[in-house]
Amino acid sequence: MVGIIVAINCKGIYAHNEIETEEPNIPWHLKSDFLNFKKVTLGNGNNVILMGTKTRESIPRNLPGRKNVVVSSQGREFSKNETFTSLREALIVLSHRHVDLWILGGRRLWLEALGYADLISLTLIRKPILPNKSTLFCPELIPGSKALKNFQIIDKETQFFEADLTRGDEANFSIFTLKRVKEKILV
Ligand SMILES: NC(=O)c1ccc[n+]([C@@H]2O[C@H](COP(=O)([O-])OP(=O)(O)OC[C@H]3O[C@@H](n4cnc5c(N)ncnc54)[C@H](OP(=O)(O)O)[C@@H]3O)[C@@H](O)[C@H]2O)c1
């Protein structure tokens, strides 16, 4: 199983920093979404998570309980991470290990992975963000966009969350699960 996991706001923003000179990061605090991310990516404890170098740099250390893998065209190495130079190379090698793979992003990996993914776990956040120079967008993953034409939302799995600061959720959001309905590219 290959899955994409992504959190965006309604304009497709997935990373942003108020201070334009700093590296962008995730611009919301949603504890329930964090817990969902953990549950989905941990799975049965044998999962692989795959990310680009900037996403790896944005987290202080490897996420525990999952094999952390990085894709870098330059073959950049991170401590205790396996590195692949392309998504295709990663998919070929990992397919022999019979593990579930979740693609954490960023945009380039998400878009390339649309050809291979079976599932998408998509969090859509109702938080307006005023874009600046550090803002990163992935409008292709907004539900209803053309890029998602091979996927269908599984209605019964959609979860709605209302903003609740006592729970640690600062905005309203929905978590959608989308399943592939057309054939995928075989590696
Ligand atoms: N909201 C969310 O769901 C979410 C999820 C993940 C990350 N983020 C945020 O997004 C930001 C990072 O995202 P990003 O889009 O800027 O960068 P990214 O994808 O994490 O990193 C980009 C780098 O990864 C490598 N890479 C990516 N795709 C590749 C491919 N197909 N083949 C070979 N190498 C590839 C390249 O590294 P080389 O230059 O070494 O070749 C590229 O320069 C961070 O701020 C993070 O916090 C948000």
The ligand as a Gaussian input file, in Angstrom:
#p B3LYP/6-31G(d) Opt

LIG

0 1
 N        1.130000      20.468000       5.696000
 C        1.689000      19.297000       5.450000
 O        0.995000      18.259000       5.326000
 C        3.180000      19.206000       5.308000
 C        3.743000      17.956000       5.021000
 C        5.107000      17.875000       4.817000
 C        5.889000      19.006000       4.914000
 N        5.338000      20.203000       5.238000
 C        6.150000      21.420000       5.311000
 O        6.594000      21.636000       3.967000
 C        7.896000      22.215000       3.969000
 C        8.812000      21.396000       3.061000
 O        8.172000      21.094000       1.840000
 P        8.853000      21.402000       0.430000
 O        7.823000      21.120000      -0.634000
 O        9.494000      22.757000       0.461000
 O       10.077000      20.428000       0.368000
 P       10.387000      18.852000       0.466000
 O        9.663000      18.102000      -0.591000
 O       10.276000      18.364000       1.848000
 O       11.940000      18.916000       0.100000
 C       12.353000      19.305000      -1.187000
 C       13.641000      18.601000      -1.472000
 O       13.444000      17.180000      -1.346000
 C       14.053000      16.500000      -2.443000
 N       13.005000      15.983000      -3.317000
 C       11.664000      16.252000      -3.250000
 N       11.011000      15.556000      -4.195000
 C       11.942000      14.843000      -4.856000
 C       11.893000      13.922000      -5.940000
 N       10.733000      13.585000      -6.524000
 N       13.044000      13.365000      -6.377000
 C       14.232000      13.673000      -5.799000
 N       14.353000      14.536000      -4.763000
 C       13.223000      15.109000      -4.310000
 C       14.927000      17.527000      -3.107000
 O       16.126000      17.520000      -2.340000
 P       17.596000      17.666000      -3.016000
 O       17.731000      19.146000      -3.227000
 O       18.518000      17.108000      -2.003000
 O       17.548000      16.911000      -4.298000
 C       14.167000      18.814000      -2.885000
 O       14.966000      19.973000      -2.943000
 C        8.354000      22.220000       5.422000
 O        8.144000      23.514000       5.931000
 C        7.411000      21.263000       6.142000
 O        7.181000      21.655000       7.477000
 C        3.990000      20.328000       5.414000

